[in-house]
Structures are given as C-alpha cells and as structure tokens.
Amino acid sequence: MQILCYFSLYKQCFRKKRDGICICSLRKEWGRPAVRSRADK
C-alpha cells in the first residue's frame, strides 16, 4: 500500500516504506524520473 504525503496537495507524492522518503511525480507516468523530496517541512 502506498501512503500519501501531507504535501501531496501540489503533486502526487507517495511514501516508500523501504526508503521512508516521499517520491513526487508531476504526471501519473511512473516511468519518468520522479523528484525525491524529504518530509522535513
């Protein structure tokens, strides 16, 4: 199961349990490189 990040209001962000980081993707295409962002703010 993918957990949504609290800053997913702007982008589609999903939290990976393995790394514990949030991956944001502007498009629904996961094939493209996603932007990694830490949930610090």
C-alpha positions, 0 to 999 in steps of 0.5 A: 500500500502506498501512503500519501504525503501531507504535501501531496496537495501540489503533486502526487507524492507517495511514501516508500516504506523501504526508503521512508522518503516521499517520491513526487511525480508531476504526471501519473507516468511512473516511468519518468524520473520522479523528484525525491523530496524529504518530509522535513517541512 
